Amino acid sequence: MIYVFIADGFEEIEALTVVDILRRAELTVQMVGVSSKTVRGAHGISVLCDILDSQTDLADIEMIVLPGGMPGTLNLEKSPVVQAFIQYAVERGLPIGAICAAPSILGHLGLLDHKTITCYPGFESQMPLANYTGSACEQDGNIITGSGAGTAMEFALKLVEHLKGKERAELLRAAVGYQ
């Protein structure tokens, strides 16, 4: 199971592009509402999530994804459930995807120290020991980071590549007409 955690103030493009592309890749994905099943995005779009954070199961995860946006990122970081999932994924070497401002959550935990990462410009200061590139997407081990809403498709395809291989990601890229 892939859990995409969504909190009030999330960046809609980052969350929904990831969910859409992962589902097109025939991966099992659940949108997890942090504190509420209906979550309002940073640009006023409300989304009905599949499940509440209280309905998640640690033993069930294959990957977690943290969309950015403000104050969505801050709301994700405050969530004890999100923190527990991050810790669980790290302890088991499971992949974590974070885009835009959300890599700062991992940075505050020291998980990005000496890792090659990207994030929304300006947030690299929250991860002073990381090797910030400013690229659209980076992968260092099991941590995949994206720089923002405009790179959500590239980020989502990198997640697919990590889970299903480069060939599957490239087929999906072609199928949706993404150059």
KOLBA-558658 format. One record per residue (C-alpha): residue number from 1; residue in three letters; x, y, z. Coordinates in nm, 3 decimals, always signed. Layout:
N
   nr  rest       xx       yy       zz
  NUM   ALA        X        Y        Z
...
END
This chain:
179
   nr  rest       xx       yy       zz
    1   MET   +0.000   +0.000   +0.000
    2   ILE   +0.120   +0.349   -0.086
    3   TYR   -0.008   +0.617   +0.149
    4   VAL   -0.022   +0.976   +0.023
    5   PHE   -0.076   +1.190   +0.331
    6   ILE   -0.288   +1.499   +0.270
    7   ALA   -0.336   +1.779   +0.523
    8   ASP   -0.521   +2.110   +0.506
    9   GLY   -0.323   +2.353   +0.291
   10   PHE   -0.168   +2.083   +0.068
   11   GLU   -0.053   +2.165   -0.286
   12   GLU   -0.325   +2.014   -0.503
   13   ILE   -0.114   +1.949   -0.815
   14   GLU   +0.152   +1.765   -0.615
   15   ALA   -0.091   +1.536   -0.434
   16   LEU   -0.335   +1.459   -0.713
   17   THR   -0.076   +1.414   -0.989
   18   VAL   +0.107   +1.161   -0.773
   19   VAL   -0.211   +0.968   -0.690
   20   ASP   -0.325   +0.969   -1.053
   21   ILE   +0.008   +0.850   -1.196
   22   LEU   +0.059   +0.582   -0.931
   23   ARG   -0.290   +0.447   -0.993
   24   ARG   -0.230   +0.449   -1.369
   25   ALA   +0.077   +0.237   -1.293
   26   GLU   -0.163   -0.009   -1.125
   27   LEU   -0.020   +0.053   -0.779
   28   THR   -0.244   +0.045   -0.473
   29   VAL   -0.268   +0.398   -0.338
   30   GLN   -0.470   +0.551   -0.059
   31   MET   -0.514   +0.924   -0.007
   32   VAL   -0.492   +0.966   +0.369
   33   GLY   -0.669   +1.264   +0.521
   34   VAL   -0.477   +1.399   +0.818
   35   SER   -0.738   +1.476   +1.087
   36   SER   -1.027   +1.487   +0.838
   37   LYS   -1.146   +1.287   +0.540
   38   THR   -1.226   +1.606   +0.348
   39   VAL   -0.914   +1.818   +0.312
   40   ARG   -0.894   +2.169   +0.165
   41   GLY   -0.594   +2.249   -0.053
   42   ALA   -0.381   +2.562   -0.057
   43   HIS   -0.581   +2.691   -0.357
   44   GLY   -0.926   +2.619   -0.220
   45   ILE   -0.986   +2.279   -0.382
   46   SER   -1.140   +2.030   -0.141
   47   VAL   -1.057   +1.662   -0.179
   48   LEU   -1.237   +1.366   -0.027
   49   CYS   -0.963   +1.128   +0.087
   50   ASP   -0.996   +0.751   +0.078
   51   ILE   -0.928   +0.703   +0.449
   52   LEU   -0.849   +0.894   +0.768
   53   ASP   -0.504   +0.887   +0.923
   54   SER   -0.656   +0.688   +1.211
   55   GLN   -0.747   +0.410   +0.963
   56   THR   -0.392   +0.348   +0.841
   57   ASP   -0.189   +0.038   +0.914
   58   LEU   +0.188   +0.061   +0.957
   59   ALA   +0.241   -0.302   +0.860
   60   ASP   +0.065   -0.235   +0.531
   61   ILE   +0.298   +0.022   +0.374
   62   GLU   +0.516   -0.006   +0.069
   63   MET   +0.585   +0.369   +0.034
   64   ILE   +0.474   +0.699   +0.184
   65   VAL   +0.442   +1.025   -0.007
   66   LEU   +0.432   +1.375   +0.140
   67   PRO   +0.299   +1.651   -0.087
   68   GLY   +0.406   +2.006   -0.016
   69   GLY   +0.211   +2.329   +0.000
   70   MET   +0.159   +2.571   +0.281
   71   PRO   +0.039   +2.531   +0.543
   72   GLY   -0.005   +2.168   +0.436
   73   THR   +0.359   +2.083   +0.501
   74   LEU   +0.341   +2.228   +0.852
   75   ASN   +0.021   +2.034   +0.919
   76   LEU   +0.181   +1.709   +0.800
   77   GLU   +0.483   +1.769   +1.020
   78   LYS   +0.263   +1.823   +1.328
   79   SER   +0.082   +1.492   +1.275
   80   PRO   +0.191   +1.213   +1.511
   81   VAL   +0.061   +0.960   +1.256
   82   VAL   +0.278   +1.103   +0.977
   83   GLN   +0.577   +1.109   +1.211
   84   ALA   +0.517   +0.744   +1.306
   85   PHE   +0.498   +0.643   +0.939
   86   ILE   +0.818   +0.826   +0.857
   87   GLN   +0.998   +0.653   +1.143
   88   TYR   +0.857   +0.313   +1.045
   89   ALA   +0.960   +0.360   +0.680
   90   VAL   +1.312   +0.467   +0.777
   91   GLU   +1.360   +0.172   +1.015
   92   ARG   +1.258   -0.072   +0.741
   93   GLY   +1.427   +0.094   +0.445
   94   LEU   +1.097   +0.172   +0.275
   95   PRO   +1.081   +0.451   +0.017
   96   ILE   +0.964   +0.799   +0.110
   97   GLY   +0.866   +1.060   -0.146
   98   ALA   +0.849   +1.428   -0.054
   99   ILE   +0.796   +1.725   -0.285
  100   CYS   +0.811   +2.104   -0.264
  101   ALA   +0.826   +2.214   +0.102
  102   ALA   +0.767   +1.860   +0.236
  103   PRO   +1.135   +1.753   +0.223
  104   SER   +1.180   +1.998   +0.512
  105   ILE   +0.988   +1.752   +0.731
  106   LEU   +1.255   +1.490   +0.659
  107   GLY   +1.528   +1.750   +0.696
  108   HIS   +1.413   +1.847   +1.044
  109   LEU   +1.449   +1.480   +1.140
  110   GLY   +1.805   +1.469   +1.006
  111   LEU   +1.705   +1.218   +0.738
  112   LEU   +1.847   +1.427   +0.455
  113   ASP   +2.190   +1.488   +0.605
  114   HIS   +2.452   +1.418   +0.337
  115   LYS   +2.180   +1.312   +0.088
  116   THR   +2.134   +1.456   -0.261
  117   ILE   +1.795   +1.626   -0.260
  118   THR   +1.579   +1.894   -0.414
  119   CYS   +1.292   +2.099   -0.276
  120   TYR   +1.107   +2.423   -0.334
  121   PRO   +1.366   +2.703   -0.362
  122   GLY   +1.423   +2.864   -0.025
  123   PHE   +1.351   +2.551   +0.178
  124   GLU   +1.703   +2.415   +0.130
  125   SER   +1.802   +2.626   +0.432
  126   GLN   +1.591   +2.388   +0.644
  127   MET   +1.827   +2.105   +0.541
  128   PRO   +2.175   +2.257   +0.576
  129   LEU   +2.360   +1.923   +0.566
  130   ALA   +2.185   +1.802   +0.250
  131   ASN   +2.333   +1.832   -0.099
  132   TYR   +2.065   +2.054   -0.258
  133   THR   +2.069   +2.048   -0.641
  134   GLY   +1.766   +2.254   -0.744
  135   SER   +1.677   +1.984   -0.998
  136   ALA   +1.321   +1.884   -1.076
  137   CYS   +1.361   +1.550   -0.898
  138   GLU   +1.630   +1.364   -0.707
  139   GLN   +1.663   +1.015   -0.565
  140   ASP   +1.918   +0.920   -0.303
  141   GLY   +1.862   +0.568   -0.182
  142   ASN   +1.502   +0.529   -0.072
  143   ILE   +1.434   +0.902   -0.051
  144   ILE   +1.285   +1.069   -0.357
  145   THR   +1.238   +1.445   -0.359
  146   GLY   +1.075   +1.687   -0.602
  147   SER   +1.105   +2.062   -0.631
  148   GLY   +0.745   +2.176   -0.666
  149   ALA   +0.410   +2.181   -0.842
  150   GLY   +0.563   +2.227   -1.188
  151   THR   +0.766   +1.909   -1.144
  152   ALA   +0.489   +1.693   -0.999
  153   MET   +0.468   +1.474   -1.311
  154   GLU   +0.843   +1.410   -1.314
  155   PHE   +0.830   +1.332   -0.941
  156   ALA   +0.536   +1.092   -0.984
  157   LEU   +0.711   +0.911   -1.268
  158   LYS   +1.025   +0.876   -1.054
  159   LEU   +0.811   +0.710   -0.785
  160   VAL   +0.677   +0.468   -1.047
  161   GLU   +1.030   +0.401   -1.171
  162   HIS   +1.143   +0.319   -0.819
  163   LEU   +0.856   +0.077   -0.758
  164   LYS   +0.798   -0.075   -1.104
  165   GLY   +1.111   +0.000   -1.304
  166   LYS   +1.226   +0.246   -1.567
  167   GLU   +1.049   +0.070   -1.854
  168   ARG   +0.709   +0.096   -1.681
  169   ALA   +0.769   +0.463   -1.602
  170   GLU   +0.865   +0.536   -1.964
  171   LEU   +0.558   +0.354   -2.097
  172   LEU   +0.342   +0.560   -1.863
  173   ARG   +0.521   +0.880   -1.966
  174   ALA   +0.435   +0.806   -2.330
  175   ALA   +0.079   +0.701   -2.249
  176   VAL   -0.001   +1.038   -2.087
  177   GLY   +0.190   +1.234   -2.352
  178   TYR   +0.443   +1.380   -2.111
  179   GLN   +0.762   +1.481   -2.290
END
